[in-house]
Amino acid sequence: MLALNTHTNNTDRRIVLHVYMDSFFALVAVREKPELKGLPVVVGTDPKRGKGRGVVCTCSYEAREYDIHSATPVSQAYKLCPDAAF
């Protein structure tokens, strides 16, 4: 989305650019491994079968259907969707 903030004086014109990149790295993973397309993809630390520490950096929209989001503890993400590609 591109928003233009205009003032009466043209020298004060600014361009504000908003880029939504919440699932960017998950989409990069799918691009690198096309077999992941349509599957829940979680980017973060190794979940170690639900005993891992750390948080989800990002995830695909398919993973969000399991209530996984950025900053979700990776151990909880594994419990919510153990078949996801981590």
RODO-2510 file (C-alpha; in nm, 4 decimals, decimal comma):
residues 86
     n   res          X          Y          Z
     1     m     0,0000     0,0000     0,0000
     2     l     0,1356     0,3425    -0,0873
     3     a     0,0076     0,6408     0,1055
     4     l     0,0901     0,9954     0,0096
     5     n     0,0904     1,2577     0,2806
     6     t     0,0413     1,5925     0,1090
     7     h     0,0688     1,9365     0,2636
     8     t    -0,0016     2,2798     0,1211
     9     n     0,3712     2,3295     0,0628
    10     n     0,5149     2,0906    -0,2000
    11     t     0,8552     2,0863    -0,0269
    12     d     0,6984     1,9104     0,2746
    13     r     0,5604     1,6208     0,0694
    14     r     0,6423     1,2757     0,2048
    15     i     0,5842     0,9272     0,0785
    16     v     0,5026     0,6660     0,3402
    17     l     0,5409     0,3070     0,2239
    18     h     0,3821     0,0216     0,4211
    19     v     0,4980    -0,3285     0,3276
    20     y     0,3253    -0,6310     0,4778
    21     m     0,5961    -0,8974     0,5130
    22     d     0,4683    -1,1124     0,7977
    23     s     0,4835    -1,4380     0,6018
    24     f     0,7755    -1,3423     0,3763
    25     f     1,0278    -1,6020     0,4985
    26     a     0,7670    -1,8779     0,4947
    27     l     0,6962    -1,7931     0,1306
    28     v     1,0709    -1,8003     0,0575
    29     a     1,0886    -2,1500     0,2109
    30     v     0,8020    -2,2630    -0,0144
    31     r     0,9754    -2,1115    -0,3166
    32     e     1,2953    -2,3019    -0,2331
    33     k     1,1072    -2,6263    -0,1623
    34     p     0,7958    -2,6363    -0,3833
    35     e     0,6816    -2,9608    -0,2171
    36     l     0,5826    -2,7462     0,0850
    37     k     0,3201    -2,5577    -0,1159
    38     g    -0,0196    -2,5842     0,0540
    39     l     0,1308    -2,7234     0,3768
    40     p     0,1663    -2,5434     0,7109
    41     v     0,5188    -2,3954     0,7209
    42     v     0,6673    -2,2573     1,0438
    43     v     0,9934    -2,0593     1,0491
    44     g     1,1692    -2,0623     1,3841
    45     t     1,3885    -2,2787     1,6035
    46     d     1,3809    -2,6579     1,6011
    47     p     1,0721    -2,7642     1,8031
    48     k     1,2482    -3,0849     1,9252
    49     r     0,9173    -3,2719     1,9447
    50     g     0,7521    -3,0012     2,1519
    51     k     1,0446    -2,9523     2,3928
    52     g     1,2273    -2,6833     2,1936
    53     r     1,2767    -2,3290     2,3140
    54     g     1,2242    -2,0164     2,1097
    55     v     0,9469    -1,8519     1,9155
    56     v     0,7974    -1,8658     1,5691
    57     c     0,9529    -1,5975     1,3481
    58     t     0,6822    -1,6314     1,0837
    59     c     0,4510    -1,8907     0,9378
    60     s     0,2440    -1,9593     0,6292
    61     y    -0,1264    -1,8866     0,6068
    62     e    -0,1909    -2,2624     0,6238
    63     a    -0,0186    -2,2712     0,9656
    64     r    -0,2315    -1,9812     1,0867
    65     e    -0,5370    -2,2031     1,0505
    66     y    -0,3928    -2,3942     1,3504
    67     d    -0,3714    -2,0684     1,5511
    68     i     0,0055    -2,0372     1,4999
    69     h     0,1359    -1,6824     1,4570
    70     s     0,4591    -1,4860     1,4899
    71     a     0,5930    -1,4923     1,8476
    72     t     0,4062    -1,8141     1,9343
    73     p     0,6366    -2,0365     2,1438
    74     v     0,7739    -2,3014     1,9087
    75     s     0,6851    -2,5771     2,1579
    76     q     0,3214    -2,4632     2,1494
    77     a     0,3287    -2,4398     1,7679
    78     y     0,4499    -2,8011     1,7535
    79     k     0,1676    -2,9121     1,9819
    80     l    -0,0880    -2,7238     1,7721
    81     c     0,0399    -2,8719     1,4442
    82     p     0,3073    -3,1433     1,4796
    83     d     0,2883    -3,2187     1,1057
    84     a     0,3929    -2,8674     1,0042
    85     a     0,7209    -2,8160     0,8210
    86     f     0,9504    -2,6507     1,0750
***
